[in-house]
Amino acid sequence: MSDLTFQKRLASEILGVGVSRIRVDPARVDDVADAITREEIKRLIEERAIYVEPAHGNAGYSSKLRHVQRRKGRRRGSGKRKGVRTARMDEKAAWMNRIRKMRRYLRYLRDRKLIDKKTYRRLYRLAKGGFFKSFSSLRTYLVEQGILKK
C-alpha cells in the first residue's frame, strides 16, 4: 500500500477540510500516489478519485432527552446549580419583573375604580419602597386592610 500522506494533505488544503476526512478511491490508489502537484490533485478531485467523507455530527439523543426532562422541571434542583442565586437571575431583572407586575395590577384597580387615586398613589409608593415582597404579598395586604374583598 502506498503512502498517500502528502497527497491527502494537499487535497485537504485544496478542499478546506481536515486530513482525516479525505478518502481515496481504492481502484485509483496508484494514480493518486503518482500525483505530486496541486494541479494533478485538483484533476483527481474532479475525477472523484479523491473525495471528502461527509462530516459526522453527534446524534445528540441523550442531550435531547435531557432537554425534554428539563422543560418538565426535572434536573434543576439545588444540586445542579452552581453559583449564587443572582448568577442565574439578575437581581435587577427580578426586581423589574416584580415591580412591573405590581404596578400593572395597581393601575388595573385604579382604572376599574376599585381603588381611588389617593390609595393608588400610596400603594404605588409602598411598592416602590420594597414594602411588598411579591405580587401575592400585595394582594394579601389589600385584603387584610379591607381595601379589596376576596
N, C-alpha and C positions, 0 to 999 in steps of 0.2 A: 504494500500500500504506500502510495507516495505521500510526501509531507506537503500539505497544502496550506500551512500556516500563513505564508506570505500572501498567497492568492486570497485567502479568506480575509486577511487584514485589509488588503487593498479593496476588496469587494465591500467590506463593512464601512470603509471610509467613503466610497462612492455612493453607497445606498443609505448611509447615515443611520446604521443600526449597529448593535453590538456584534462582536465576532461570533458569539455563541449562537446567534440566530441565522448565520449564513450556512446554507446547505449546498452540496454539490451533487449533481445527478450521477449516480454510480456508473452509468454507462459511459459518461464523458470525463471520467477522472483523468485519463491520460491527456486529453485536450486542455483541461484546466491546469494540470501540472506543467505543461509546456508554456502557458501564458505567463509572461513576466512584466508586461507593460499595462498601464491603465487602460489603453485603447483595447487591448486584447481582452482584458477582464470585462470592460463595458460591452464588447461584442458578445462574450459568453453570457452575460446577464440578459442581453436582448434575445439570445437563442435559448434562454431558460436552462442553460447548463448549470448556472449558478443562480440560486433563488433564495428568498428570505422566508424563514419559517414564521408563521403568524405568532404574534405575541400572546402569551398565556396570561390571562388575568386570574385573580383569585376568585373562586366561586362565591365566597362571602356568605355561605349558607348559615354558618353559626352566628356571624355578626348580624344577619337579618333576623334570625330568631331572637337574639338578644335585644335588638331594636324593638321588636314586637312586644317583648316582655316589659321593656322599659316604658313603652307607651301605655301599658296597663298599670304602670306604677311599681312594678317589681324591680328588684336590683337597684333600688335608690335609697336604701336605708343608711343609717348613720355610719355603718362600717364601710360603705363605699365612698363616702365623702372625704375629700382632702381639703385642708384649708378651713378658714373660718367661714361663718355663715355669709358674711359680706362678700366673700370671694365668689360665691355662687349667685347672689343677687345684691347688686349695689344698694347701699343704704338710701341713697338719694332717689334712685329709681323706685324703690319700695315705698318711700315716703310720698313721692309724686302720685303713684297709683292709689295709695290710701286717701290722700287729701282730695284728689280729684273726684274720687267716688263719693266722699262725704259732701263735698261742695255741690256736686251734681244732685245729690239727694236733697240737700237743703234748698237748692234752687227749685227743685220739683215741688217741695212742700210749700214754698212761698208762692209759686205761680198758681198752685191749686187752692190758695187761700187757706191752707191748713195751719199755717203759722203767719203771724203778722211780720211786718218789716223789721220791727224792733227786736223781736225774738230771733228772726233770721240773722240779723247783724250780730247779736250776742253769741249765738251758736257758731256762727262763722268765725268769730274771734277766738272762741274756745277751741275750735278745731285747729285753727292756725297755731295756737299756743301749745298744741300737743296734749290737750286735756283728754281727748278720746284716743284710746289705744288703737281702735279699729272701727270699721263701719258698724259692726254689731254692738260695740260699746256705745256708740252714738244713739242707735235705735233703743237700746236698753235705757239710757239716760232720758230720752224723750218720753218713754212710757212711765218710768219711775217718777218723773217730775210732773206727770199729768199733762204734758204738752200735747201728746198724741195718745190715742186709745189703741189697744192691740189690734 
